[in-house]
Structures are given as C-alpha cells and as structure tokens.
Amino acid sequence: QVQLAESGGGLVQAGGSLRLSCAASGRTSSISGYAMGWFRQAPGKDRVSVAAISWSGLSVNYADSVKGRFTISRDNAKNALYLQMNGLRPEDTAVYYCAATDSYTNVDVKEKYDYWGQGTQVTVSS
C-alpha cells in the first residue's frame, strides 16, 4: 500500500509557475518500483492525464496541452514526484492528483493507476 500526498498548489497569475510535489508514505512507502503520473480534474470535467514517468525516470509522457510548459521528474531516494509547471494558463486550473501504477503502459489511462493522492488545487487567474 502506497499513500500519496500532493502539495504545492495555489493561486497564480497567468504566465506564472508552480512546482507540485507528491510524497509517498505508508507501510510500503517506496515509489521506486512504480511508474508515476500526474492527472488533473477541472470542475465538471473528467480526470485527465497530464504527465507520466517510468520508474527509472528515463521515459516520460506528456499531454499535448502541456508539452513544452510542464516537466515531470522524480527522486526515488526521497520517494518524491514533482511537476514543474511554467507558463501557466487559466485553462490549467484544476485539482491535480499524483498516482502510481506498477506498469509503464497506457500511462495516460487513469484506470491503470492503483494509488492516488487527495489532490491539490491549482488556480490560474487571467
């Protein structure tokens, strides 16, 4: 069982930056064996993939809407996952979730993920 907790959300103006973090804890707190992903859910919309990263960090995947602006990274020694978000836009406003899956396949599919955090709110004002 992996427990995940996001932090770093907040209110930022368009064009600004935020860095989200996801920390793992629990009886089996290591994320090193998991592929990890960031998802977001805007009000009234489905939860969608933003980015994913393999357990080694060597493979990454981004949604087209965030390519070139967001960067996913991980530090397995610290049991942490990050999402650097630059050039934020009002349409990036959503609750952001981190999640873990045991396989780096179909990583943009939320049903693939076994463990989820509670989410952190990101609001971008125009």
N, C-alpha and C positions, 0 to 999 in steps of 0.2 A: 504494500500500500504506500503510495506516494502522495503526500499532501503538498499542495502548491499554493503559494500566496503571491499575488501581484502587488506592486507598489509603483509609485512614480507618476501616477496620473494627475491631472489637474486642469486648470483653465489657462489657455494660452492664446495669444493673438495669431491670426493667420500669418504664415511665414515663419513662425517661431518653431522651437524644438522642445522635445521632451524625450527623456530616456526612461523606459519602463523596465522594471526588474521583476523577476519571478524567482522566488526562493523555495527550495524543497525542504520538507521536514517530515517527520514521522518515523515509524519503526524501520522502514526501508527508505531512507531519505536520499539515496544516491540517484541522480538522474543520468549517470554516465552510460547506462545501458539503454536509454530511451532516446528516440527521436522526439524533438520538441517542436511545438508550434505556437504561434500567436493567432488568435481569432478576434474578431470584433463583431459587435451586435449593436446596430443603431435602433432607436425606438421604432417599433412596428415592423422591423425587418428581421430577416433570418441571420443567424450567426454564420459569418463567412471567414474563410482563411485569409490571413494577411501575409504570413511568412512561416517557413518551417526550416528546420536544420537537423541534419543527421546527428547520430550520437557522437561522431568524431568531430563534427563541425566542418567537415570538408565539403559537404553537399548542402546547398541552400536552395530554397524556392520562394518566390515572391508572387503575390497577386500583381497583375498588370497595373492596377491603380496606385501601387506604392513603389514600384520599381524606380530606382534612382533616388528615392527620398528616404526610405526606411532601410535599416540594416539590422539583421538578426545576428546574434552571437551568443556564445555560451562559455562558461567556465566550469568545467566538470569538477575541478578541485574545490570550488566554492559552492557546488551544487546550485548554480545560478544560470539563469537565462535572461537575455537582455533584448530590448528592441529600441534602437536609436531612431527617433522619428524627427526628420528635418523637413523644412518646407511644408509645415502643416497647413491644411486647408479645412474650411468649415465642414466639408463632406467627410473628413476623418473623424468627426465627432461620433463617439460610440463608447460602449463599455468594452474594454479589451481584456481578453482572457488568455492565460497560458495553459497549455495542455501537453500531456505526454502520451506517447504511443510506443509500442515495442517494435514497430517496423516502419522503415522509411519508404513506404509505398503508399500511393494515393494520399499524400500528406495534406492535401487540400480538402479532404473529406472529413467533416467533424465526427462522423460516426466511427472513424478509425481510432479515435483517441479514448484512452481508458481513464485518464485522470485529468481533472480540471481544477483551476483555481476559482475564486469567487468573483474575480473581475475587478478592474479599476477604471474609473470614469475618466475619459479624455474629452474635453470640450474645447473646440477651436472657434473663437469668435472672429467675425469678419470685420 
